[in-house]
């Protein structure tokens, strides 16, 4: 018999960051058609900006504040966001690839109709965040709080959720074949009818019981 091929999950590509990005100056801001390349933004306040067609490439954001900022058709490539405030950030028709978002606050962020490829979200607070109609390819959510997050009509094929809190998350209309859940709290997730083809660890599976029972109108009784 021919040898059996074992499938290997591809890890997201890491961002290609400059060894010494130049400090961003006051002239570097989020305005229409701006190109930001190989810059470092530290604890700077970029909140409340409203811009279209911004290109951000090979930049580092460390402790940067972007709450309530609105970016339409932005392109983010080979970037790292560390300990940033992204609460209520609005991204529409944006593209992000080869990026990491670590230890950042994303509460209430709305990332709608976006494309994410080779992105790792780690130790982020993303409760009540929205990822509606977005497409994900080689994306990992690791140790994130995603309680109440919305993935309605998103393409989540192959996405990995590792050690995440997903209580009350919404998956209605999502495409999820090949998505994987391990070490996650799945109690109260909605839209379980969209979870056909996912892989759930044995320890996580009991958290789905109540959701499946509610979906199928099953009554669970003691005794």
Secondary structure, DSSP 8 states (H G I E B T S, - for coil): ------------------TT-EE--TT----TT-EEESEEE-S-B-TT-EEES-EEES-EEES-B-TT-EEES-EEEEEEEES-B-TT-EEES-EEEEEEEES-B-TT-EEES-EEEEEEEES-B-TT-B-TT-EEEEEEEES-B-TT-B-TT-B-TT-EEES-B-TT-B-TT-B-TT-EEES-B-TT-B-GGG-TT-EE-HHHHGGGHHHHHHHTT------
